[in-house]
Amino acid sequence: FSCRASKSVYLFTSFHEPANEGLRFLYSYDAYHWKAIDHIFIKPEVGDARIMRDPSIVQGPNGTYYLVWTTGWKNDKGIGYA
């Protein structure tokens, strides 16, 4: 799956319930009106519950993008990263 934009675009990470489906993205050209991309990009395969909640992506100073998320709920305190 690839996405090319002819202009700058905002990208937002998301998940749907049930949280075991995986990483989703929304995009916007103005940061006010958002559209979901109908695709699951990463399936959660770590943690006891194998879920992905509250995904967050950031670009490091070296230009690499990093993704972290909560891998469990309630008593599981795991964190996933990619």
C-alpha positions in Angstrom: 0.0 0.0 0.0 1.4 3.4 -0.8 0.0 6.9 -0.7 1.3 10.0 -2.6 0.0 13.5 -2.0 0.5 16.4 -4.4 0.5 18.7 -1.4 1.3 18.6 2.3 -0.9 16.3 4.4 -1.5 15.8 8.1 -1.4 12.1 9.3 -3.1 10.9 12.5 -2.7 7.4 14.0 -5.8 5.6 15.3 -7.3 2.2 16.3 -10.9 0.8 16.3 -12.5 -1.4 18.8 -11.9 -4.2 19.0 -8.4 -3.1 19.5 -6.9 -6.3 18.1 -7.5 -5.2 14.5 -4.4 -3.0 14.3 -3.1 0.4 13.2 -5.2 2.8 11.2 -4.5 6.2 9.8 -6.6 9.3 9.1 -5.4 12.2 6.9 -6.3 15.8 6.5 -5.2 18.7 4.3 -6.3 21.4 6.7 -6.1 19.7 10.2 -9.9 20.3 10.6 -11.5 17.8 8.3 -10.2 14.2 8.6 -10.8 11.2 6.4 -10.0 7.6 7.3 -7.8 5.4 5.1 -9.7 2.1 4.9 -6.8 -0.2 5.6 -5.1 -1.9 8.5 -1.4 -1.2 8.4 0.1 -3.2 11.3 -1.6 -6.1 13.2 -0.7 -6.2 16.9 1.4 -9.3 17.6 3.1 -8.4 20.9 1.8 -8.4 24.5 -0.4 -10.8 26.3 -3.6 -9.3 24.9 -2.3 -8.7 21.4 -4.0 -5.4 21.1 -3.0 -2.0 19.8 -4.4 1.0 21.7 -3.4 4.7 21.6 -0.8 4.4 18.8 1.5 7.4 18.4 4.1 8.1 15.7 7.0 10.6 15.8 9.9 11.4 13.6 13.2 11.3 15.3 16.1 13.7 14.8 17.7 11.2 12.4 14.6 11.3 10.1 13.4 7.8 11.2 9.7 7.4 12.1 9.0 5.6 15.4 5.6 4.1 16.4 4.6 3.2 20.0 1.3 1.8 21.4 -0.3 0.2 24.4 -0.2 -3.6 24.1 -2.7 -4.4 26.8 -5.5 -3.1 28.9 -6.2 -3.2 32.7 -3.4 -5.3 34.3 -1.1 -5.5 31.3 1.4 -2.6 31.2 3.2 -3.5 28.0 4.3 -1.1 25.2 4.8 -2.1 21.6 7.2 -0.2 19.3 8.2 -0.3 15.6 
